[in-house]
Amino acid sequence: MNIIYIHGLDSDANSTKGILLESYCQQHHADINVYRPDLNSAPAQVFEQLVKLVTALNGKDKTVLIGSSLGGYFSTLVSNHTGCPALLLNPSIQPHVTLQRFAHEFLELPENQILHTTAGGWEITPADLQWFADHQLVSINYPNKIEVLLKEDDELLNAELSKDFYQTQGATVTVQAGGDHRFTDFGEQLPMVIDMLQRLLSA
């Protein structure tokens, strides 16, 4: 099995959850390969990069995505495009709305104006926000290949919105009490996560 871990907004290839996942698989599942691409690029490039990676890996072994936050958004897009199964952790479903916080009160900005630079070095511009607006999540093409894990007390994104969207589309959604946006108990949940991924691959 190949797992592609897709990090969130202020993260990179060395994200805590990605490293925890890789270490766990090295210790307990030698047959699982974990890939942690750095995705601090414009969204069109990220999407193209992920589709190419999924296509390349699928020729060798079964591949599944894990996407956290904004990575959950990209995982959904890539799954819709390729049919690749995906497990989503507190996914962002409206980045064209939530990332407007970086635009502040400015209404008319050059499309190459830098609004915010993430911890990983991605310089967000109005053109990026427009790309997200042009690629909104409106449907799920393979709902039987999508599972969602949400934390009820996510302080950054509205868990209820995500739950309603994915459930309405027919995906399996699990809402866990408490928690936070970063899924700080991810390490403890890895045995369950691997079970979920194996179930998705057999769907």
HELIX and SHEET records of a PDB file:
HELIX    1   1 THR A   16  HIS A   28  1                                  13    
HELIX    2   2 PRO A   43  ASN A   58  1                                  16    
HELIX    3   3 LEU A   70  THR A   82  1                                  13    
HELIX    4   4 PRO A   95  THR A   98  1                                   4    
HELIX    5   5 LEU A   99  PHE A  102  5                                   4    
HELIX    6   6 PRO A  126  ASP A  134  1                                   9    
HELIX    7   7 PRO A  143  LYS A  145  5                                   3    
HELIX    8   8 ALA A  159  THR A  168  1                                  10    
HELIX    9   9 PHE A  186  LEU A  201  1                                  16    
SHEET    1   A 6 ASN A  33  TYR A  35  0                                        
SHEET    2   A 6 ASN A   2  ILE A   6  1                                        
SHEET    3   A 6 THR A  63  SER A  68  1                                        
SHEET    4   A 6 ALA A  86  LEU A  89  1                                        
SHEET    5   A 6 ILE A 146  LYS A 151  1                                        
SHEET    6   A 6 THR A 172  GLN A 176  1                                        
SHEET    1   B 2 HIS A 116  THR A 117  0                                        
SHEET    2   B 2 GLU A 123  ILE A 124 -1                                        
END                                                                             
